[in-house]
């Protein structure tokens, strides 16, 4: 659920097909925070939009207990931001994978 610009999420401890797919990236890329159901991509999109609107650094705080999914959430944020940066360069979202993205995600 969203609480303003805060996303409160629960680790389902199982894969949910399509939840973090390229189609989900494309969907949340086209909408503002609150227009669609709460999702980590909505939070990432808000951060990305504010970065370009305000020309100011952005920060995303990911918090939780051990095993809550902080590392996976970080990877998903980076996946979305990487896809957005590729889209802004004219590449389709489906071609979002680059050497830079792979290096960031592996780190």
C-alpha positions in Angstrom: 0.0 0.0 0.0 1.0 3.6 -0.4 1.1 6.1 2.4 1.7 9.3 0.5 5.0 8.7 -1.4 5.9 5.9 1.0 5.5 2.3 -0.2 4.8 -0.3 2.4 5.2 -3.8 1.0 5.4 -7.4 2.2 7.7 -10.0 0.8 5.4 -12.8 -0.5 8.3 -15.3 -0.4 7.2 -16.7 -3.7 7.3 -15.5 -7.3 4.3 -13.7 -8.7 4.3 -14.0 -12.5 4.4 -10.8 -14.4 4.7 -8.6 -11.3 8.1 -7.2 -12.3 8.1 -7.9 -16.1 8.9 -5.5 -18.9 5.2 -5.0 -19.4 4.9 -3.8 -15.7 7.8 -1.4 -16.3 6.1 0.0 -19.4 2.7 0.3 -17.5 4.2 2.2 -14.5 6.4 4.3 -16.7 3.3 5.8 -18.3 1.5 6.7 -15.0 2.0 9.0 -12.0 2.2 7.9 -8.4 -1.3 6.9 -7.2 -2.9 6.4 -10.6 -2.2 2.6 -10.5 -2.1 0.1 -7.6 0.9 0.5 -5.3 4.1 -1.0 -6.8 7.8 -0.5 -6.4 7.9 0.7 -10.1 5.5 3.5 -9.2 7.9 4.7 -6.5 10.9 4.4 -8.9 9.0 6.3 -11.6 8.2 9.1 -9.1 11.9 9.4 -8.2 12.9 9.4 -11.9 10.3 12.1 -12.8 11.3 14.3 -9.9 14.9 14.0 -10.9 14.2 15.4 -14.3 11.5 17.9 -13.2 13.5 19.5 -10.3 17.0 18.8 -11.6 17.8 17.7 -8.1 19.2 14.5 -6.6 16.7 12.0 -5.4 17.0 9.4 -2.6 15.0 6.2 -2.0 15.2 4.7 1.5 14.6 0.9 1.6 14.1 -0.4 5.2 13.1 -3.6 6.7 14.2 -6.6 8.8 16.5 -9.3 7.7 14.9 -11.3 4.9 12.3 -8.6 4.1 13.5 -8.2 0.6 15.6 -5.0 0.7 18.2 -6.3 -1.7 15.6 -7.5 -4.2 13.7 -4.2 -3.9 17.0 -2.3 -4.6 17.5 -4.5 -7.7 14.0 -3.8 -8.9 14.5 0.0 -8.5 17.7 -0.2 -10.4 16.1 -2.3 -13.1 13.3 0.3 -13.6 15.7 3.3 -13.5 18.0 1.6 -16.0 15.0 0.8 -18.3 13.9 4.5 -18.0 17.3 5.8 -18.9 17.5 3.6 -21.9 14.0 4.7 -23.0 15.1 8.3 -22.7 17.9 7.5 -25.1 15.4 6.2 -27.6 15.8 2.5 -27.0 12.6 0.4 -26.5 12.0 -0.8 -22.9 12.4 -4.4 -24.1 16.0 -3.6 -25.0 16.8 -2.2 -21.6 19.7 -4.5 -20.7 23.2 -2.8 -21.1 26.6 -3.5 -19.7 26.2 -0.6 -17.3 22.9 -2.0 -16.0 24.5 -5.5 -15.6 27.5 -4.0 -13.7 25.2 -2.0 -11.4 22.9 -4.9 -10.6 25.9 -7.3 -10.1 27.5 -4.9 -7.6 
